[in-house]
Amino acid sequence: MSSGRTEIAVVGSVNVDLVATVARLPLPGQTVPALGFEQFSGGKGANQAVAAARLGRRVALVGLTGSDAEGAAVRAALARGGVDVTHLGVADGAPTGRAIVLVADDAENSIVVVAGSNALLGEVDVAAASEELRDAAVVLAQLEVPVDAVLAAARGAAGTFVLNPAPARELPDELLDLVDVLVLNEVEYEVVIGRPLPADLADLPAHLAQSGLRCAVVVTLGGRGAALCQDGAVVVETPPHVPVVDTTGAGDTFIGALADALSRHEGPPAALRWAVHAASLSVGALGATTGMPTSDQVGASLARSSTDDGVPR
Ligand code: RIB
């Protein structure tokens, strides 16, 4: 962990990811054999923290592991990844969160999350990190921890508050009013905004204006990149062509990289481009954090895309 004041604070989940690779995702009622099985550290909060730390930021994670061996293992992995785990508490007697992840040959995945200790994160845990929340240029939160903890993070953030409403649910107006940047995928958009993403992204400003949202909104579009809607304007950024092994954690890489750029006072369109390239680099390896890039790698990807069509040779 690098010393100095926190640049990015993440309030969120920590999981152990139990990853089975399969030829195809099973249909309802179908049993399929695994081609392989591996265990990784995961959780949207932890992944986003690792992504930003790998890009060189000083990142503090506020969360809870269980008091089991898995909790100790993910804490050690996070610390090795450069994340400040001072405010990663231990919930006595609770199991660490688990995610059961299936990754198919075509890189499609499906994930079931068992909350475990993440469900116990409370306002008091967030309050204990009030200094980090005040220091941070960017505070990130997701919804794998209770909404009360997320609300406490939003209230305590002095800098830019970025919310990734995943898994999606309807959100209290008080929380939405505190969000500076909302980052969500198409499925989450429909749940949070209450209507499907418009087919023509040029309609996003009108669509969002009708929903009453005042913050900047970033919609991640998978292999199509991401769109930013701010002050009535839309910017769409498409990714370079890359080999895809596993997209688990691509969204988390995107958000960690967006936070990295915003914390360095990059404008939102430049942050969007940075995040799209970071996410595209993350999908080449199995495991949510395995392929997360360094800032040199993202810079090289950006340089390639400005000089050619981005296709690796
Ligand atoms: O976003 C990917 C993450 O979602 C996985 O690491 C898994 O733990 C779930 O939280």
Boltz pocket constraint, residues with backbone or C-beta under 6 A from the ligand:
constraints:
  - pocket:
      binder: B
      contacts: [[A, 13], [A, 15], [A, 16], [A, 17], [A, 41], [A, 42], [A, 43], [A, 44], [A, 47], [A, 98], [A, 99], [A, 111], [A, 113], [A, 144], [A, 248], [A, 249], [A, 251], [A, 252], [A, 288]]
      max_distance: 6.0
